[in-house]
Amino acid sequence: MIKTIITLLVSLTVVLPVGAQEADGARTVRQEVKEVRQDAKKEIKDVRETIKGEVDTLRQNAARELKARRDELKATNEKEREDFKIAVEQKRETAKQQIEAKRVELKAKLQTIKDERKKLVVEKIDKRLDEINKTRTEHFSNILDKLADVLRRIVSRTDKAADRGLDVTTVRSAIEAAKTAIDTARAAVSAQAGKTYKITITTEEKLRADVGAANKALHDDLANVRDIVKAAREAVHNAAATLAKIPKVDEESDNEESEDATTTPATNTQE
């Protein structure tokens, strides 16, 4: 019995150190695994923060570039509008001299007309023709300015879509066509602003026909200009519609200016 007890004690003396060593080894492995995991997490966190910083920098740079292009486009648009305004005013200033000359001539021609009431009516119509031309060309000018603003917003949205990697080739073509249409319309309006309409007096019997000829000439010219302005409006509308057809063009939204909102700009200007 004593021998058995002694044998057990000797065995325990040998086994316990080995067991303790194995336990210490297991704890060491677990600690190493834990440290590796912590290091990995830290590295992943560092990488994520680095990537986030780079992405934020890219976004900030892209936003600055987009704003710079938008500001440049706005400045160009304002200059074109001012140039157009100056061109129209110059045409009108030249027309004023012609208007004064033709009124003096008309007054002289009306001396052959005996009916004083008819004379007054003709002079009134002559002034009215000039007023109509001025009013209508101003109206057309305002429409074209609004169309230019709409087109500028379309260009800005197109640039933004292009920066996101979307294919905007068809929109670019539509935009160029719209720009050309607006330029053509502005040239037509500017030319119209410089026109005058002379009532050529023949005889008292043909006075109505003489006045009617001048009136028809004015309204035919205005109808032609109106059609050209309408073509510009349709070209801008087509550019907006083409942009709207691009898949996912309105998917991403950020803190853009309200004028560059993701809704398609309205082009329904009244003529």
Backbone as CSV, one residue per row, in Angstrom:
resi,resn,N_x,N_y,N_z,CA_x,CA_y,CA_z,C_x,C_y,C_z
1,MET,0.840,-1.216,0.000,0.000,0.000,0.000,0.861,1.247,0.000
2,ILE,1.875,1.264,0.832,2.777,2.443,0.916,3.523,2.610,-0.390
3,LYS,3.902,1.436,-0.979,4.602,1.507,-2.258,3.718,2.129,-3.334
4,THR,2.461,1.759,-3.284,1.502,2.297,-4.286,1.364,3.794,-4.139
5,ILE,1.249,4.243,-2.936,1.125,5.691,-2.692,2.365,6.418,-3.161
6,ILE,3.517,5.827,-2.848,4.784,6.470,-3.274,4.855,6.537,-4.794
7,THR,4.415,5.455,-5.439,4.433,5.419,-6.917,3.540,6.513,-7.498
8,LEU,2.364,6.704,-6.932,1.429,7.745,-7.407,2.021,9.131,-7.230
9,LEU,2.628,9.344,-6.110,3.229,10.662,-5.856,4.334,10.961,-6.854
10,VAL,5.137,9.944,-7.137,6.222,10.122,-8.123,5.633,10.441,-9.487
11,SER,4.552,9.731,-9.835,3.897,9.979,-11.152,3.349,11.389,-11.249
12,LEU,2.717,11.829,-10.183,2.161,13.188,-10.176,3.259,14.219,-10.286
13,THR,4.387,13.912,-9.640,5.511,14.842,-9.695,5.997,15.023,-11.128
14,VAL,5.919,13.979,-11.896,6.382,14.030,-13.298,5.327,14.642,-14.192
15,VAL,4.045,14.239,-13.995,2.951,14.664,-14.891,2.605,16.127,-14.711
16,LEU,2.566,16.615,-13.484,2.133,18.002,-13.245,2.998,19.026,-13.968
17,PRO,4.308,18.941,-13.943,5.110,19.920,-14.705,4.822,19.874,-16.200
18,VAL,4.642,18.656,-16.724,4.355,18.536,-18.162,3.024,19.171,-18.496
19,GLY,2.030,18.935,-17.660,0.702,19.533,-17.878,0.757,21.038,-17.786
20,ALA,1.516,21.510,-16.841,1.660,22.973,-16.684,2.333,23.573,-17.903
21,GLN,3.320,22.868,-18.424,4.009,23.375,-19.624,3.054,23.434,-20.817
22,GLU,2.239,22.366,-20.951,1.281,22.355,-22.067,0.263,23.488,-21.935
23,ALA,-0.172,23.747,-20.692,-1.133,24.841,-20.469,-0.507,26.188,-20.794
24,ASP,0.749,26.353,-20.359,1.451,27.621,-20.674,1.622,27.787,-22.178
25,GLY,1.914,26.675,-22.843,2.078,26.742,-24.308,0.784,27.129,-24.994
26,ALA,-0.324,26.579,-24.515,-1.628,26.905,-25.100,-1.966,28.365,-24.899
27,ARG,-1.669,28.859,-23.680,-1.931,30.280,-23.408,-1.066,31.152,-24.311
28,THR,0.166,30.776,-24.550,1.068,31.550,-25.420,0.536,31.612,-26.850
29,VAL,0.069,30.473,-27.343,-0.488,30.426,-28.711,-1.704,31.311,-28.824
30,ARG,-2.593,31.211,-27.816,-3.798,32.050,-27.845,-3.440,33.530,-27.818
31,GLN,-2.426,33.861,-27.017,-1.999,35.257,-26.935,-1.436,35.736,-28.270
32,GLU,-0.655,34.870,-28.912,-0.079,35.232,-30.216,-1.178,35.418,-31.265
33,VAL,-2.152,34.504,-31.235,-3.278,34.610,-32.183,-4.048,35.908,-31.953
34,LYS,-4.237,36.219,-30.683,-4.955,37.451,-30.335,-4.200,38.679,-30.827
35,GLU,-2.876,38.660,-30.622,-2.049,39.786,-31.063,-2.064,39.922,-32.587
36,VAL,-2.006,38.760,-33.268,-2.058,38.782,-34.737,-3.371,39.375,-35.212
37,ARG,-4.451,38.950,-34.563,-5.769,39.487,-34.940,-5.846,40.987,-34.701
38,GLN,-5.331,41.424,-33.561,-5.345,42.854,-33.254,-4.524,43.639,-34.266
39,ASP,-3.349,43.087,-34.608,-2.502,43.751,-35.614,-3.207,43.820,-36.963
40,ALA,-3.879,42.714,-37.315,-4.600,42.668,-38.600,-5.731,43.695,-38.619
41,LYS,-6.459,43.772,-37.506,-7.548,44.752,-37.422,-7.016,46.172,-37.561
42,LYS,-5.893,46.416,-36.894,-5.300,47.761,-36.949,-4.853,48.104,-38.375
43,GLU,-4.240,47.095,-39.042,-3.803,47.320,-40.420,-4.995,47.585,-41.334
44,ILE,-6.050,46.780,-41.136,-7.260,46.972,-41.956,-7.853,48.353,-41.714
45,LYS,-7.887,48.753,-40.448,-8.412,50.071,-40.110,-7.587,51.172,-40.744
46,ASP,-6.249,51.005,-40.671,-5.353,52.002,-41.272,-5.560,52.084,-42.784
47,VAL,-5.697,50.914,-43.413,-5.912,50.878,-44.864,-7.232,51.551,-45.222
48,ARG,-8.274,51.234,-44.439,-9.581,51.845,-44.695,-9.525,53.363,-44.560
49,GLU,-8.853,53.816,-43.510,-8.738,55.263,-43.309,-7.944,55.918,-44.430
50,THR,-6.902,55.226,-44.884,-6.098,55.763,-45.996,-6.935,55.852,-47.265
51,ILE,-7.674,54.745,-47.539,-8.521,54.729,-48.743,-9.603,55.796,-48.650
52,LYS,-10.217,55.910,-47.466,-11.263,56.918,-47.278,-10.709,58.319,-47.499
53,GLY,-9.505,58.565,-46.988,-8.885,59.872,-47.182,-8.618,60.155,-48.648
54,GLU,-8.140,59.121,-49.363,-7.870,59.290,-50.796,-9.159,59.521,-51.573
55,VAL,-10.210,58.765,-51.222,-11.504,58.930,-51.891,-12.063,60.321,-51.627
56,ASP,-11.965,60.758,-50.368,-12.456,62.097,-50.026,-11.699,63.170,-50.809
57,THR,-10.394,62.975,-50.943,-9.583,63.939,-51.699,-10.000,63.961,-53.163
58,LEU,-10.220,62.759,-53.729,-10.656,62.677,-55.123,-12.008,63.348,-55.310
59,ARG,-12.903,63.113,-54.365,-14.234,63.733,-54.465,-14.144,65.247,-54.365
60,GLN,-13.314,65.718,-53.454,-13.150,67.167,-53.292,-12.551,67.789,-54.547
61,ASN,-11.550,67.101,-55.121,-10.936,67.611,-56.349,-11.938,67.622,-57.500
62,ALA,-12.723,66.539,-57.589,-13.731,66.454,-58.651,-14.779,67.544,-58.480
63,ALA,-15.177,67.792,-57.221,-16.172,68.834,-56.950,-15.636,70.205,-57.313
64,ARG,-14.363,70.441,-56.999,-13.752,71.738,-57.344,-13.654,71.921,-58.854
65,GLU,-13.264,70.841,-59.548,-13.169,70.914,-61.008,-14.535,71.155,-61.638
66,LEU,-15.548,70.464,-61.105,-16.907,70.630,-61.639,-17.401,72.053,-61.409
67,LYS,-17.140,72.584,-60.226,-17.547,73.956,-59.917,-16.817,74.953,-60.813
68,ALA,-15.523,74.694,-61.054,-14.745,75.592,-61.911,-15.309,75.603,-63.329
69,ARG,-15.663,74.418,-63.825,-16.247,74.349,-65.167,-17.600,75.034,-65.203
70,ARG,-18.379,74.843,-64.123,-19.702,75.467,-64.054,-19.580,76.990,-64.004
71,ASP,-18.635,77.474,-63.218,-18.435,78.928,-63.129,-17.973,79.507,-64.464
72,GLU,-17.085,78.764,-65.132,-16.595,79.224,-66.435,-17.734,79.249,-67.455
73,LEU,-18.567,78.217,-67.411,-19.711,78.151,-68.324,-20.678,79.298,-68.062
74,LYS,-20.901,79.590,-66.787,-21.799,80.684,-66.417,-21.252,82.016,-66.904
75,ALA,-19.950,82.212,-66.743,-19.323,83.461,-67.196,-19.428,83.594,-68.712
76,THR,-19.211,82.489,-69.400,-19.321,82.506,-70.868,-20.742,82.825,-71.295
77,ASN,-21.700,82.229,-70.610,-23.109,82.458,-70.914,-23.490,83.922,-70.707
78,GLU,-23.007,84.508,-69.624,-23.308,85.911,-69.333,-22.665,86.841,-70.367
79,LYS,-21.457,86.489,-70.804,-20.789,87.310,-71.825,-21.536,87.237,-73.152
80,GLU,-21.966,86.035,-73.519,-22.719,85.882,-74.766,-24.025,86.659,-74.702
81,ARG,-24.663,86.620,-73.543,-25.909,87.370,-73.378,-25.660,88.866,-73.499
82,GLU,-24.580,89.335,-72.880,-24.263,90.768,-72.946,-23.899,91.180,-74.372
83,ASP,-23.140,90.341,-75.058,-22.789,90.629,-76.460,-24.041,90.694,-77.326
84,PHE,-24.959,89.787,-77.078,-26.222,89.774,-77.818,-27.023,91.043,-77.550
85,LYS,-27.079,91.425,-76.295,-27.807,92.637,-75.914,-27.209,93.867,-76.594
86,ILE,-25.890,93.930,-76.603,-25.207,95.072,-77.234,-25.492,95.099,-78.735
87,ALA,-25.443,93.921,-79.368,-25.698,93.844,-80.813,-27.111,94.311,-81.145
88,VAL,-28.078,93.903,-80.343,-29.472,94.312,-80.565,-29.629,95.814,-80.373
89,GLU,-29.013,96.343,-79.317,-29.104,97.782,-79.057,-28.477,98.590,-80.178
90,GLN,-27.373,98.113,-80.718,-26.732,98.807,-81.829,-27.638,98.814,-83.056
91,LYS,-28.289,97.693,-83.314,-29.218,97.619,-84.439,-30.392,98.580,-84.243
92,ARG,-30.878,98.643,-83.029,-32.006,99.535,-82.752,-31.597,101.000,-82.868
93,GLU,-30.396,101.296,-82.452,-29.920,102.682,-82.539,-29.825,103.124,-83.996
94,THR,-29.341,102.214,-84.841,-29.281,102.515,-86.272,-30.687,102.650,-86.848
95,ALA,-31.592,101.783,-86.378,-32.968,101.822,-86.872,-33.668,103.123,-86.490
96,LYS,-33.319,103.677,-85.332,-33.938,104.936,-84.897,-33.735,106.041,-85.925
97,GLN,-32.548,106.134,-86.441,-32.253,107.162,-87.448,-33.081,106.927,-88.712
98,GLN,-33.194,105.672,-89.100,-33.986,105.344,-90.288,-35.470,105.610,-90.042
99,ILE,-35.914,105.347,-88.823,-37.322,105.584,-88.480,-37.658,107.065,-88.574
100,GLU,-36.790,107.896,-88.031,-37.019,109.342,-88.097,-37.058,109.817,-89.540
101,ALA,-36.158,109.298,-90.363,-36.096,109.710,-91.777,-37.350,109.271,-92.516
102,LYS,-37.807,108.065,-92.269,-38.981,107.574,-93.007,-40.267,108.268,-92.559
103,ARG,-40.301,108.701,-91.298,-41.488,109.422,-90.818,-41.578,110.812,-91.442
104,VAL,-40.435,111.435,-91.612,-40.416,112.734,-92.294,-40.873,112.556,-93.732
105,GLU,-40.367,111.510,-94.370,-40.750,111.233,-95.756,-42.230,110.892,-95.858
106,LEU,-42.736,110.087,-94.885,-44.143,109.711,-94.900,-45.032,110.938,-94.744
107,LYS,-44.649,111.804,-93.850,-45.445,113.013,-93.618,-45.542,113.837,-94.900
108,ALA,-44.441,113.896,-95.628,-44.438,114.645,-96.884,-45.350,113.970,-97.919
109,LYS,-45.263,112.656,-97.979,-46.083,111.909,-98.931,-47.574,112.036,-98.615
110,LEU,-47.882,112.121,-97.321,-49.284,112.215,-96.924,-49.917,113.558,-97.273
111,GLN,-49.110,114.481,-97.674,-49.653,115.775,-98.075,-50.558,115.643,-99.295
112,THR,-50.357,114.552,-100.026,-51.197,114.327,-101.211,-52.559,113.739,-100.848
113,ILE,-52.700,113.341,-99.599,-53.962,112.755,-99.135,-54.831,113.867,-98.548
114,LYS,-56.051,113.939,-99.023,-56.940,115.019,-98.595,-57.621,114.720,-97.253
115,ASP,-57.923,113.474,-97.040,-58.648,113.098,-95.815,-57.703,113.159,-94.604
116,GLU,-57.939,114.127,-93.707,-57.069,114.320,-92.542,-57.126,113.128,-91.589
117,ARG,-58.283,112.535,-91.483,-58.425,111.385,-90.588,-57.561,110.228,-91.066
118,LYS,-57.552,110.022,-92.376,-56.731,108.959,-92.943,-55.246,109.220,-92.700
119,LYS,-54.864,110.484,-92.787,-53.462,110.841,-92.542,-53.049,110.441,-91.125
120,LEU,-53.893,110.790,-90.158,-53.595,110.487,-88.761,-53.531,108.976,-88.518
121,VAL,-54.452,108.252,-89.166,-54.479,106.795,-89.011,-53.205,106.173,-89.573
122,VAL,-52.782,106.640,-90.730,-51.570,106.096,-91.358,-50.347,106.376,-90.493
123,GLU,-50.231,107.579,-89.983,-49.091,107.925,-89.133,-49.082,107.084,-87.852
124,LYS,-50.289,106.861,-87.333,-50.401,106.043,-86.125,-49.982,104.601,-86.409
125,ILE,-50.406,104.069,-87.549,-50.046,102.700,-87.922,-48.540,102.599,-88.150
126,ASP,-47.968,103.622,-88.768,-46.531,103.628,-89.012,-45.759,103.502,-87.696
127,LYS,-46.159,104.263,-86.695,-45.507,104.189,-85.376,-45.764,102.837,-84.728
128,ARG,-46.981,102.336,-84.934,-47.349,101.065,-84.322,-46.510,99.919,-84.868
129,LEU,-46.202,99.956,-86.154,-45.370,98.910,-86.750,-43.992,98.857,-86.083
130,ASP,-43.421,100.030,-85.855,-42.104,100.092,-85.201,-42.182,99.590,-83.760
131,GLU,-43.264,99.922,-83.081,-43.442,99.480,-81.690,-43.604,97.962,-81.604
132,ILE,-44.381,97.417,-82.554,-44.578,95.966,-82.574,-43.244,95.256,-82.784
133,ASN,-42.463,95.739,-83.718,-41.171,95.115,-83.995,-40.274,95.158,-82.761
134,LYS,-40.257,96.282,-82.074,-39.431,96.418,-80.868,-39.904,95.472,-79.762
135,THR,-41.215,95.428,-79.565,-41.770,94.576,-78.513,-41.510,93.096,-78.779
136,ARG,-41.713,92.679,-80.025,-41.540,91.272,-80.362,-40.078,90.843,-80.313
137,THR,-39.184,91.694,-80.781,-37.769,91.321,-80.735,-37.267,91.265,-79.286
138,GLU,-37.802,92.129,-78.428,-37.456,92.054,-77.006,-37.954,90.732,-76.417
139,HIS,-39.158,90.355,-76.803,-39.733,89.093,-76.324,-38.895,87.909,-76.774
140,PHE,-38.507,87.894,-78.038,-37.677,86.813,-78.560,-36.317,86.788,-77.853
141,SER,-35.776,87.961,-77.576,-34.486,88.044,-76.883,-34.570,87.409,-75.501
142,ASN,-35.658,87.703,-74.791,-35.848,87.138,-73.454,-35.969,85.614,-73.503
143,ILE,-36.673,85.117,-74.499,-36.813,83.665,-74.656,-35.449,83.028,-74.868
144,LEU,-34.644,83.624,-75.736,-33.327,83.056,-76.036,-32.406,83.101,-74.819
145,ASP,-32.525,84.147,-74.015,-31.727,84.216,-72.784,-32.112,83.077,-71.844
146,LYS,-33.402,82.809,-71.741,-33.868,81.720,-70.869,-33.416,80.371,-71.410
147,LEU,-33.477,80.205,-72.724,-33.029,78.952,-73.330,-31.540,78.739,-73.092
148,ALA,-30.772,79.824,-73.172,-29.327,79.725,-72.920,-29.064,79.294,-71.481
149,ASP,-29.861,79.793,-70.543,-29.720,79.396,-69.138,-30.049,77.911,-68.955
150,VAL,-31.107,77.468,-69.606,-31.495,76.060,-69.518,-30.393,75.177,-70.093
151,LEU,-29.864,75.589,-71.232,-28.810,74.799,-71.877,-27.562,74.745,-70.996
152,ARG,-27.271,75.838,-70.317,-26.116,75.854,-69.408,-26.293,74.814,-68.307
153,ARG,-27.496,74.698,-67.768,-27.746,73.704,-66.730,-27.641,72.288,-67.288
154,ILE,-28.072,72.114,-68.533,-27.953,70.803,-69.171,-26.477,70.438,-69.334
155,VAL,-25.677,71.401,-69.748,-24.235,71.160,-69.908,-23.611,70.793,-68.570
156,SER,-23.999,71.501,-67.516,-23.456,71.238,-66.187,-23.801,69.818,-65.727
157,ARG,-25.033,69.410,-65.936,-25.454,68.055,-65.555,-24.755,67.003,-66.407
158,THR,-24.527,67.344,-67.671,-23.832,66.420,-68.561,-22.392,66.226,-68.107
159,ASP,-21.735,67.304,-67.716,-20.365,67.217,-67.202,-20.323,66.330,-65.967
160,LYS,-21.284,66.498,-65.097,-21.340,65.705,-63.878,-21.534,64.227,-64.211
161,ALA,-22.411,63.948,-65.175,-22.645,62.560,-65.582,-21.383,61.958,-66.199
162,ALA,-20.680,62.766,-66.987,-19.438,62.295,-67.606,-18.393,61.982,-66.547
163,ASP,-18.318,62.795,-65.509,-17.369,62.554,-64.413,-17.672,61.252,-63.683
164,ARG,-18.923,60.830,-63.731,-19.318,59.568,-63.096,-19.108,58.377,-64.030
165,GLY,-18.571,58.642,-65.215,-18.265,57.569,-66.142,-19.376,57.196,-67.090
166,LEU,-20.453,57.979,-67.130,-21.560,57.677,-68.032,-21.245,58.157,-69.444
167,ASP,-21.792,57.448,-70.419,-21.588,57.805,-71.826,-22.538,58.943,-72.209
168,VAL,-21.979,60.128,-72.461,-22.802,61.303,-72.772,-22.549,61.800,-74.195
169,THR,-22.066,60.922,-75.047,-21.733,61.309,-76.426,-22.925,61.898,-77.159
170,THR,-24.076,61.233,-77.058,-25.261,61.722,-77.770,-25.736,63.061,-77.201
171,VAL,-25.558,63.234,-75.893,-25.962,64.508,-75.274,-25.070,65.639,-75.756
172,ARG,-23.776,65.370,-75.845,-22.841,66.393,-76.329,-23.239,66.869,-77.729
173,SER,-23.617,65.927,-78.580,-24.035,66.281,-79.945,-25.293,67.136,-79.918
174,ALA,-26.241,66.746,-79.058,-27.493,67.507,-78.944,-27.230,68.903,-78.387
175,ILE,-26.291,69.004,-77.469,-25.942,70.306,-76.885,-25.343,71.224,-77.944
176,GLU,-24.442,70.691,-78.750,-23.829,71.495,-79.815,-24.875,71.969,-80.812
177,ALA,-25.821,71.089,-81.120,-26.898,71.475,-82.042,-27.744,72.589,-81.429
178,ALA,-27.985,72.504,-80.133,-28.772,73.531,-79.443,-28.019,74.860,-79.413
179,LYS,-26.712,74.806,-79.170,-25.901,76.028,-79.166,-25.970,76.717,-80.529
180,THR,-25.837,75.916,-81.575,-25.900,76.463,-82.934,-27.265,77.088,-83.202
181,ALA,-28.319,76.409,-82.758,-29.681,76.905,-82.965,-29.902,78.228,-82.234
182,ILE,-29.382,78.340,-81.020,-29.513,79.583,-80.257,-28.733,80.710,-80.931
183,ASP,-27.525,80.411,-81.385,-26.718,81.426,-82.081,-27.427,81.913,-83.341
184,THR,-28.012,80.975,-84.078,-28.738,81.321,-85.301,-29.942,82.207,-84.973
185,ALA,-30.657,81.848,-83.925,-31.833,82.618,-83.526,-31.440,84.012,-83.051
186,ARG,-30.355,84.106,-82.317,-29.901,85.418,-81.853,-29.506,86.317,-83.029
187,ALA,-28.872,85.729,-84.012,-28.512,86.505,-85.203,-29.764,87.001,-85.915
188,ALA,-30.789,86.145,-85.989,-32.043,86.519,-86.652,-32.757,87.625,-85.880
189,VAL,-32.783,87.510,-84.545,-33.441,88.525,-83.725,-32.701,89.851,-83.820
190,SER,-31.378,89.793,-83.791,-30.566,91.010,-83.892,-30.826,91.722,-85.221
191,ALA,-30.866,90.942,-86.293,-31.138,91.532,-87.621,-32.541,92.128,-87.666
192,GLN,-33.511,91.435,-87.083,-34.890,91.910,-87.089,-35.020,93.210,-86.306
193,ALA,-34.261,93.326,-85.219,-34.320,94.538,-84.390,-33.890,95.780,-85.164
194,GLY,-33.089,95.581,-86.201,-32.609,96.723,-86.980,-33.465,97.061,-88.191
195,LYS,-34.558,96.332,-88.362,-35.405,96.569,-89.535,-36.439,97.663,-89.280
196,THR,-36.793,98.361,-90.336,-37.883,99.335,-90.292,-38.847,99.007,-91.430
197,TYR,-40.087,99.470,-91.291,-41.123,99.138,-92.273,-41.752,100.412,-92.813
198,LYS,-41.428,100.649,-94.048,-41.823,101.900,-94.703,-43.160,101.730,-95.426
199,ILE,-44.075,102.639,-95.125,-45.354,102.657,-95.834,-45.173,103.531,-97.076
200,THR,-45.210,102.885,-98.223,-45.019,103.607,-99.484,-46.368,104.082,-100.012
201,ILE,-46.555,105.392,-100.008,-47.829,105.972,-100.434,-47.859,106.092,-101.959
202,THR,-48.927,105.550,-102.552,-49.115,105.679,-104.001,-50.248,106.672,-104.277
203,THR,-51.473,106.225,-104.041,-52.634,107.111,-104.223,-53.564,106.945,-103.018
204,GLU,-54.500,107.881,-102.883,-55.438,107.807,-101.768,-56.316,106.576,-101.881
205,GLU,-56.628,106.182,-103.113,-57.462,105.011,-103.327,-56.752,103.724,-102.894
206,LYS,-55.446,103.714,-103.013,-54.675,102.517,-102.672,-54.026,102.619,-101.287
207,LEU,-54.497,103.580,-100.507,-53.882,103.818,-99.200,-53.978,102.582,-98.295
208,ARG,-55.141,101.938,-98.305,-55.313,100.739,-97.470,-54.338,99.640,-97.900
209,ALA,-54.200,99.462,-99.196,-53.299,98.433,-99.709,-51.845,98.762,-99.373
210,ASP,-51.489,100.064,-99.444,-50.116,100.481,-99.128,-49.771,100.191,-97.668
211,VAL,-50.725,100.513,-96.793,-50.523,100.241,-95.362,-50.480,98.729,-95.114
212,GLY,-51.367,98.013,-95.788,-51.418,96.555,-95.630,-50.129,95.869,-96.054
213,ALA,-49.479,96.407,-97.089,-48.234,95.813,-97.578,-47.126,95.917,-96.521
214,ALA,-47.045,97.088,-95.881,-46.038,97.280,-94.828,-46.334,96.388,-93.629
215,ASN,-47.608,96.309,-93.282,-48.014,95.481,-92.146,-47.713,94.007,-92.409
216,LYS,-47.983,93.556,-93.633,-47.721,92.158,-93.989,-46.226,91.858,-93.960
217,ALA,-45.435,92.797,-94.459,-43.982,92.596,-94.469,-43.451,92.395,-93.052
218,LEU,-43.945,93.216,-92.110,-43.526,93.093,-90.715,-43.910,91.737,-90.142
219,HIS,-45.172,91.364,-90.313,-45.641,90.127,-89.697,-45.044,88.884,-90.354
220,ASP,-44.730,88.956,-91.631,-44.043,87.842,-92.294,-42.636,87.666,-91.720
221,ASP,-41.949,88.796,-91.537,-40.600,88.738,-90.966,-40.621,88.217,-89.527
222,LEU,-41.578,88.691,-88.749,-41.674,88.246,-87.358,-42.022,86.756,-87.275
223,ALA,-42.858,86.299,-88.198,-43.208,84.879,-88.227,-41.977,84.035,-88.537
224,ASN,-41.132,84.542,-89.430,-39.905,83.828,-89.777,-38.964,83.747,-88.573
225,VAL,-38.804,84.865,-87.869,-37.950,84.885,-86.677,-38.527,83.975,-85.596
226,ARG,-39.848,84.008,-85.454,-40.502,83.156,-84.458,-40.203,81.685,-84.717
227,ASP,-40.240,81.283,-85.992,-39.948,79.890,-86.336,-38.506,79.525,-85.994
228,ILE,-37.591,80.462,-86.192,-36.175,80.207,-85.883,-35.982,80.084,-84.372
229,VAL,-36.669,80.936,-83.615,-36.600,80.856,-82.150,-37.227,79.549,-81.672
230,LYS,-38.315,79.164,-82.313,-38.979,77.900,-81.958,-38.045,76.720,-82.200
231,ALA,-37.291,76.779,-83.287,-36.329,75.708,-83.594,-35.256,75.633,-82.507
232,ALA,-34.849,76.788,-81.999,-33.860,76.809,-80.912,-34.450,76.172,-79.652
233,ARG,-35.703,76.516,-79.367,-36.366,75.934,-78.188,-36.456,74.421,-78.308
234,GLU,-36.804,73.939,-79.496,-36.926,72.497,-79.704,-35.567,71.809,-79.588
235,ALA,-34.511,72.494,-80.037,-33.160,71.926,-79.947,-32.725,71.789,-78.491
236,VAL,-33.042,72.790,-77.683,-32.711,72.730,-76.255,-33.530,71.633,-75.573
237,HIS,-34.797,71.550,-75.931,-35.648,70.499,-75.366,-35.101,69.121,-75.730
238,ASN,-34.623,68.977,-76.947,-34.065,67.695,-77.387,-32.818,67.344,-76.580
239,ALA,-31.995,68.356,-76.293,-30.794,68.119,-75.482,-31.182,67.634,-74.087
240,ALA,-32.202,68.272,-73.510,-32.669,67.872,-72.172,-33.242,66.455,-72.199
241,ALA,-34.019,66.159,-73.232,-34.629,64.833,-73.346,-33.564,63.757,-73.559
242,THR,-32.552,64.071,-74.344,-31.462,63.128,-74.600,-30.698,62.830,-73.317
243,LEU,-30.464,63.859,-72.522,-29.786,63.669,-71.233,-30.615,62.782,-70.312
244,ALA,-31.919,63.017,-70.290,-32.808,62.266,-69.399,-32.870,60.780,-69.767
245,LYS,-32.546,60.441,-71.003,-32.617,59.044,-71.442,-31.413,58.219,-71.000
246,ILE,-30.358,58.873,-70.550,-29.165,58.139,-70.129,-29.476,57.348,-68.850
247,PRO,-29.239,56.041,-68.850,-29.526,55.230,-67.662,-28.764,55.732,-66.435
248,LYS,-29.458,55.830,-65.321,-28.877,56.200,-64.030,-28.321,57.627,-63.986
249,VAL,-28.742,58.475,-64.923,-28.198,59.831,-64.936,-28.588,60.602,-63.676
250,ASP,-29.731,60.249,-63.081,-30.199,60.950,-61.891,-30.039,60.114,-60.620
251,GLU,-29.274,59.040,-60.721,-29.167,58.130,-59.579,-28.415,58.748,-58.426
252,GLU,-27.305,59.429,-58.719,-26.478,59.989,-57.654,-26.841,61.435,-57.408
253,SER,-26.970,61.824,-56.174,-27.320,63.198,-55.808,-26.390,63.678,-54.729
254,ASP,-25.928,64.921,-54.820,-25.074,65.488,-53.786,-25.429,66.932,-53.567
255,ASN,-24.600,67.652,-52.864,-24.904,69.040,-52.510,-24.549,69.990,-53.638
256,GLU,-25.166,69.778,-54.801,-24.956,70.687,-55.919,-25.801,71.933,-55.737
257,GLU,-25.525,72.933,-56.550,-26.354,74.126,-56.530,-27.739,73.737,-57.001
258,SER,-28.739,74.480,-56.562,-30.123,74.160,-56.912,-30.341,74.168,-58.412
259,GLU,-29.590,75.010,-59.138,-29.763,75.095,-60.583,-29.285,73.823,-61.275
260,ASP,-28.483,73.005,-60.575,-27.983,71.772,-61.152,-28.676,70.567,-60.545
261,ALA,-29.895,70.777,-60.099,-30.654,69.683,-59.506,-30.857,68.603,-60.543
262,THR,-31.167,67.404,-60.078,-31.234,66.276,-60.995,-32.514,66.218,-61.807
263,THR,-33.401,67.148,-61.639,-34.599,67.178,-62.472,-34.252,67.808,-63.813
264,THR,-34.898,67.336,-64.885,-34.630,67.880,-66.206,-35.138,69.305,-66.292
265,PRO,-34.304,70.276,-66.719,-34.734,71.676,-66.780,-35.900,71.860,-67.728
266,ALA,-36.813,72.722,-67.383,-37.962,72.989,-68.238,-37.545,73.822,-69.436
267,THR,-38.096,73.500,-70.601,-37.803,74.267,-71.809,-39.069,74.791,-72.461
268,ASN,-40.144,74.797,-71.712,-41.433,75.207,-72.259,-41.600,76.721,-72.197
269,THR,-40.756,77.449,-72.928,-40.850,78.901,-72.963,-41.917,79.313,-73.945
270,GLN,-42.706,80.297,-73.554,-43.800,80.762,-74.408,-43.268,81.699,-75.491
271,GLU,-43.864,81.604,-76.659,-43.468,82.477,-77.764,-44.548,83.494,-78.046
